[in-house]
């Protein structure tokens, strides 16, 4: 029987991460010492009390049934976390929606909200699921260039009116992935006014809310007046509490938008394993001092990588947030040429910037999810490669 993929599937190119994994395997076969800076999966453990909670509730055999949705304790814990960390009041019943990780919500939101012919404004470069979710839904994409000369903020006034009149949703992320820039409150206020004027749902991906460095402020989009009227914000326990494999996150904000997403999700999943939900409750209401220690660890790693590259002659912009460094590559290379040749010659794996959109050409993304020793070694290898 001849199996044929749908046109939607065919439109989605094979993930660059699959290609990188193949080249990584080739390097390992050659006996090279590979240092993988490509995938942003935390290498640090969850807080001990989170692990203890999973163990405790996993032993209760009555907790292995469907949960169907977020338990009340989880919604209350998410609201508590937002109040404590960002000073935002949320109604746990109506303004919090549990997700199987923020990517789950981002992937399904477009299908829940978008019809063919509707436009979605997405950042370029941006996290791939933003574009892929719209593609799966049958919507149309309008890329918003994030350029260094504009501090990686989209220039909303440059978007054509004929596009805006067909736009139903826009996605932004600060601090983001792969671009690690921060946005200030004035930019978010501009976004709220823009969304109200053109009747656009704003989707803010805030997955790296607790990985902000150098004492920069943590600004939630929800903290801006009017944000709840026009938008929702996604957050995750994957990066904040190193629970990536648990697949648990949440969205907060506009009650109507969350209802629509919840209705869609009720048709495709049956909730998250109860012990994981309780572990998330423990994380969101526990000792927040672990978050500052984590920030200090990532700051140390960032500094080791960037200073190591500088010693080798590659001056890379300082990353103000996230677990990534977004680096402009030396002239004379394309992003893919640089990344693939780097693996081949040094065993250091980075992601070519064009994997995240047209405007990512000329950059690579490096994840600081390795030990300080490995990052120092990676920087030394890259420096030798560039000689």
C-alpha positions as CSV (number, residue, x, y, z in Angstrom):
1,X,0.0,0.0,0.0
2,X,1.3,3.4,-0.9
3,X,1.2,5.8,2.1
4,X,1.0,9.4,1.2
5,X,1.5,12.2,3.7
6,X,-1.1,15.0,3.8
7,X,-0.2,18.3,2.0
8,X,0.0,20.0,5.5
9,X,2.6,17.4,6.6
10,X,4.5,17.8,3.3
11,X,4.7,21.6,3.8
12,X,6.5,21.0,7.1
13,X,10.2,20.5,6.3
14,X,12.1,17.8,8.3
15,X,13.2,19.3,11.5
16,X,16.7,20.8,11.5
17,X,17.2,19.0,14.8
18,X,16.8,15.6,13.0
19,X,19.5,16.7,10.5
20,X,21.8,17.9,13.4
21,X,21.2,14.6,15.2
22,X,22.4,12.7,12.1
23,X,25.6,14.8,11.8
24,X,26.1,14.3,15.6
25,X,26.0,10.5,15.2
26,X,28.5,10.8,12.3
27,X,30.9,12.7,14.6
28,X,30.5,10.2,17.4
29,X,31.2,7.3,15.0
30,X,34.4,9.0,14.1
31,X,35.4,9.0,17.7
32,X,34.9,12.7,18.3
33,X,34.0,14.1,21.7
34,X,30.7,15.8,20.9
35,X,29.4,18.7,23.0
36,X,25.7,19.3,22.1
37,X,24.6,23.0,22.4
38,X,21.7,22.5,20.1
39,X,18.6,21.4,22.1
40,X,17.3,23.6,25.0
41,X,16.5,20.8,27.4
42,X,17.6,21.6,30.9
43,X,20.4,19.5,32.3
44,X,19.7,20.6,35.9
45,X,17.5,18.5,38.2
46,X,14.1,19.6,39.5
47,X,14.0,20.8,43.1
48,X,14.1,17.8,45.6
49,X,10.6,18.5,47.0
50,X,9.2,18.2,43.4
51,X,10.7,14.8,42.9
52,X,9.5,13.7,46.4
53,X,6.0,14.8,45.5
54,X,6.0,12.7,42.3
55,X,7.3,9.7,44.3
56,X,4.7,10.1,47.0
57,X,1.6,10.3,44.8
58,X,2.9,7.7,42.3
59,X,2.6,5.2,45.2
60,X,-1.1,5.9,45.5
61,X,-2.8,3.4,43.1
62,X,-6.1,5.4,43.2
63,X,-4.4,8.2,41.3
64,X,-3.9,6.4,38.0
65,X,-7.2,7.4,36.3
66,X,-8.0,10.2,34.0
67,X,-7.8,13.7,35.5
68,X,-9.6,15.2,32.4
69,X,-8.3,18.7,33.2
70,X,-6.2,20.7,35.7
71,X,-7.1,20.0,39.3
72,X,-8.2,22.9,41.4
73,X,-5.0,22.8,43.4
74,X,-3.0,23.3,40.2
75,X,-5.0,26.3,39.0
76,X,-4.7,27.9,42.5
77,X,-1.0,27.2,42.6
78,X,-0.5,28.9,39.1
79,X,-2.5,31.9,40.3
80,X,-0.4,32.1,43.5
81,X,2.9,31.9,41.5
82,X,1.8,34.8,39.2
83,X,0.8,36.9,42.3
84,X,4.1,36.2,44.1
85,X,6.5,36.5,41.2
86,X,4.9,39.1,38.9
87,X,2.3,40.8,41.1
88,X,-0.6,39.8,38.9
89,X,-4.1,38.7,40.3
90,X,-5.7,35.8,38.4
91,X,-9.0,34.1,38.9
92,X,-7.9,30.4,39.2
93,X,-11.2,29.1,37.9
94,X,-11.5,31.3,34.8
95,X,-8.1,32.8,34.0
96,X,-5.8,29.7,34.3
97,X,-5.8,26.8,31.9
98,X,-3.5,23.8,32.4
99,X,-1.6,22.4,29.3
100,X,0.6,19.5,28.5
101,X,3.5,21.9,28.3
102,X,3.3,25.3,26.7
103,X,4.1,23.9,23.3
104,X,0.9,21.8,23.5
105,X,-1.1,24.9,23.9
106,X,0.8,26.9,21.3
107,X,0.4,24.0,18.8
108,X,-3.4,23.7,19.3
109,X,-4.3,27.3,19.8
110,X,-4.2,28.2,16.1
111,X,-6.5,25.2,15.3
112,X,-8.9,26.4,18.0
113,X,-8.9,30.0,16.8
114,X,-7.9,30.3,13.1
115,X,-9.9,29.6,9.9
116,X,-8.4,29.4,6.4
117,X,-7.9,33.0,5.2
118,X,-7.1,34.3,8.7
119,X,-3.6,35.7,9.2
120,X,-1.4,35.3,12.2
121,X,1.6,37.6,12.9
122,X,4.6,35.6,14.0
123,X,8.1,36.7,15.0
124,X,10.9,36.0,12.5
125,X,13.1,34.5,13.8
126,X,10.8,32.6,16.1
127,X,10.2,29.3,17.8
128,X,9.1,26.8,15.0
129,X,5.8,25.8,16.6
130,X,4.4,29.4,16.1
131,X,4.5,29.0,12.3
132,X,3.8,25.2,12.2
133,X,0.7,25.6,14.4
134,X,-0.8,28.1,12.0
135,X,0.2,26.0,9.0
136,X,-1.6,22.9,10.5
137,X,-4.7,25.1,11.1
138,X,-4.8,26.2,7.5
139,X,-4.1,29.9,8.4
140,X,-1.8,32.3,6.7
141,X,1.5,33.6,8.2
142,X,2.8,37.1,8.2
143,X,6.4,37.2,9.5
144,X,7.4,40.1,11.8
145,X,11.1,40.7,11.3
146,X,13.1,40.9,14.6
147,X,16.1,43.0,13.7
148,X,19.1,44.0,15.8
149,X,18.8,47.6,14.9
150,X,15.3,47.7,16.4
151,X,16.4,45.8,19.6
152,X,14.7,42.7,18.1
153,X,11.2,44.2,18.6
154,X,8.7,44.0,15.7
155,X,7.9,47.3,14.0
156,X,4.1,47.1,14.2
157,X,3.5,50.3,12.2
158,X,5.2,48.6,9.2
159,X,2.6,45.8,8.8
160,X,0.4,46.5,5.8
161,X,-3.2,47.5,6.5
162,X,-4.6,44.8,4.1
163,X,-2.8,42.2,6.3
164,X,-4.0,43.7,9.6
165,X,-7.7,43.6,8.4
166,X,-7.3,39.9,8.0
167,X,-5.3,39.2,11.1
168,X,-6.8,37.3,14.0
169,X,-3.8,36.6,16.2
170,X,-0.2,37.7,16.9
171,X,2.5,35.8,18.7
172,X,5.3,37.5,20.6
173,X,7.9,36.2,23.1
174,X,10.1,38.2,25.5
175,X,12.5,36.8,26.5
176,X,12.3,34.5,23.5
177,X,13.7,31.6,21.7
178,X,15.9,31.8,19.7
179,X,16.3,35.6,20.1
180,X,17.0,36.3,23.8
181,X,16.0,40.0,23.8
182,X,13.8,41.5,26.5
183,X,10.9,43.9,26.0
184,X,10.0,46.8,28.2
185,X,6.6,47.8,29.5
186,X,6.2,50.6,26.8
187,X,6.5,48.0,24.1
188,X,3.8,45.8,25.7
189,X,1.6,48.9,26.1
190,X,2.0,49.6,22.4
191,X,1.0,45.9,21.7
192,X,-2.2,46.3,23.8
193,X,-3.2,49.5,21.9
194,X,-2.4,47.8,18.6
195,X,-4.4,44.7,19.4
196,X,-7.4,46.7,20.5
197,X,-7.3,48.9,17.3
198,X,-7.3,45.9,15.0
199,X,-9.2,43.3,17.1
200,X,-6.2,40.9,17.3
201,X,-5.6,38.2,20.0
202,X,-2.2,38.6,21.5
203,X,-0.3,35.5,22.5
204,X,2.7,36.0,24.6
205,X,5.1,33.0,25.2
206,X,6.7,33.6,28.6
207,X,8.3,30.2,29.0
208,X,11.7,31.8,30.1
209,X,10.1,34.1,32.6
210,X,12.4,32.9,35.4
211,X,15.7,32.9,33.4
212,X,16.3,36.6,33.2
213,X,19.8,37.8,34.0
214,X,21.7,40.8,35.4
215,X,18.8,41.9,37.6
216,X,16.7,42.9,34.6
217,X,13.0,43.1,35.5
218,X,10.7,40.2,34.9
219,X,7.8,41.8,33.0
220,X,4.8,39.7,32.3
221,X,2.6,40.9,29.4
222,X,-0.3,40.4,31.9
223,X,1.1,43.2,34.1
224,X,0.2,45.8,31.5
225,X,-3.2,47.5,31.8
226,X,-5.6,46.1,29.3
227,X,-3.6,42.9,28.5
228,X,-6.3,40.6,29.8
229,X,-8.8,42.2,27.4
230,X,-6.7,41.3,24.4
231,X,-4.4,38.5,25.2
232,X,-3.2,35.3,26.9
233,X,0.2,34.3,28.2
234,X,1.8,30.9,28.1
235,X,4.1,29.7,30.8
236,X,5.8,26.4,31.5
237,X,7.4,24.3,34.3
238,X,9.9,22.9,31.8
239,X,12.5,25.6,32.1
240,X,11.6,27.2,35.4
241,X,11.6,24.0,37.4
242,X,13.5,21.6,35.1
243,X,10.4,19.5,34.5
244,X,10.6,19.3,30.7
245,X,9.8,15.5,30.6
246,X,6.8,16.0,32.8
247,X,5.0,17.9,30.1
248,X,3.1,20.4,32.1
249,X,2.5,24.1,31.6
250,X,-0.4,26.6,31.6
251,X,-1.9,29.6,29.9
252,X,-3.3,32.6,31.7
253,X,-5.3,35.7,30.8
254,X,-8.3,36.3,28.6
255,X,-11.2,34.2,29.8
256,X,-12.9,33.8,26.4
257,X,-9.7,32.7,24.6
258,X,-8.9,30.2,27.3
259,X,-12.5,28.8,27.1
260,X,-12.1,28.2,23.4
261,X,-8.7,26.5,23.8
262,X,-10.1,24.4,26.7
263,X,-13.1,23.3,24.6
264,X,-10.7,22.2,21.8
265,X,-8.4,20.3,24.2
266,X,-11.4,18.5,25.7
267,X,-11.7,16.6,22.4
268,X,-8.1,15.5,22.2
269,X,-6.7,14.7,25.7
270,X,-7.8,13.4,29.1
271,X,-5.6,15.4,31.4
272,X,-2.2,15.1,33.0
273,X,-1.2,12.3,35.4
274,X,-2.2,13.3,39.0
275,X,1.2,12.9,40.6
276,X,2.7,15.2,38.0
277,X,0.0,17.8,38.7
278,X,0.7,17.6,42.4
279,X,4.5,17.9,41.7
280,X,3.7,21.1,39.7
281,X,1.7,22.4,42.7
282,X,4.7,21.8,44.9
283,X,7.0,23.6,42.5
284,X,4.7,26.6,42.0
285,X,4.1,27.1,45.8
286,X,7.5,26.0,47.1
287,X,10.8,27.6,48.0
288,X,11.5,30.2,45.3
289,X,15.1,30.7,46.4
290,X,16.0,27.8,44.1
291,X,15.0,30.1,41.1
292,X,17.7,32.7,42.0
293,X,20.3,30.0,42.4
294,X,19.4,28.7,39.0
295,X,19.7,32.1,37.4
296,X,23.2,32.5,38.9
297,X,24.2,29.1,37.5
298,X,23.0,30.1,34.0
299,X,24.7,33.5,34.2
300,X,27.9,31.8,35.1
301,X,27.6,29.5,32.1
302,X,26.7,32.3,29.7
303,X,29.8,34.3,30.9
304,X,32.1,31.3,30.5
305,X,30.9,30.7,26.9
306,X,30.9,34.3,25.8
307,X,34.3,35.2,27.4
308,X,35.8,32.0,25.9
309,X,34.6,32.9,22.4
310,X,35.9,36.5,22.9
311,X,39.4,35.1,23.8
312,X,39.3,33.3,20.4
313,X,38.4,36.5,18.6
314,X,34.6,36.0,18.2
315,X,32.8,38.9,19.9
316,X,29.3,37.7,20.7
317,X,26.5,39.8,22.1
318,X,25.7,39.3,25.8
319,X,22.5,37.3,26.3
320,X,20.2,39.0,28.8
321,X,17.9,36.0,29.4
322,X,17.0,32.4,28.6
323,X,19.2,29.3,28.3
324,X,20.5,30.4,24.9
325,X,23.1,32.6,23.3
326,X,22.0,34.2,19.9
327,X,25.3,34.8,18.1
328,X,26.0,36.6,14.9
329,X,28.4,34.5,12.9
330,X,31.7,35.7,11.3
331,X,31.3,36.9,7.7
332,X,31.9,34.5,4.9
333,X,29.6,31.7,6.1
334,X,25.9,30.9,5.8
335,X,24.4,29.8,9.1
336,X,24.1,26.1,7.9
337,X,27.6,26.1,6.5
338,X,29.0,27.3,9.8
339,X,26.9,24.9,12.0
340,X,27.6,21.8,9.9
341,X,31.3,22.5,9.4
342,X,31.6,23.2,13.2
343,X,30.2,19.7,14.0
344,X,32.5,18.1,11.4
345,X,35.7,19.8,12.6
346,X,35.1,20.2,16.4
347,X,32.1,18.0,17.5
348,X,30.4,21.2,18.9
349,X,26.7,21.2,17.9
350,X,24.9,24.5,17.4
351,X,21.6,25.4,15.6
352,X,21.8,27.5,12.4
353,X,19.7,30.6,12.8
354,X,17.8,30.2,9.5
355,X,16.0,27.2,11.1
356,X,14.0,29.8,13.0
357,X,13.1,31.9,10.0
358,X,14.5,34.0,7.2
359,X,15.8,36.7,9.5
360,X,17.8,34.1,11.4
361,X,20.3,33.8,8.6
362,X,23.7,35.0,9.8
363,X,23.2,33.7,13.3
364,X,23.5,30.5,15.3
365,X,21.8,29.5,18.6
366,X,23.8,28.0,21.3
367,X,22.2,26.4,24.4
368,X,24.0,26.7,27.7
369,X,22.7,23.4,29.0
370,X,26.1,21.9,29.6
371,X,28.5,22.0,32.6
372,X,30.8,25.0,32.8
373,X,33.7,22.7,32.0
374,X,32.1,21.6,28.8
375,X,31.2,25.1,27.8
376,X,34.8,26.2,28.3
377,X,35.9,23.3,26.2
378,X,33.3,24.1,23.5
379,X,34.4,27.8,23.4
380,X,38.1,26.6,23.0
381,X,37.1,24.3,20.2
382,X,35.1,27.0,18.4
383,X,38.0,29.4,18.8
384,X,40.4,27.0,17.2
385,X,37.9,26.3,14.4
386,X,37.9,30.0,13.6
387,X,41.6,30.4,13.4
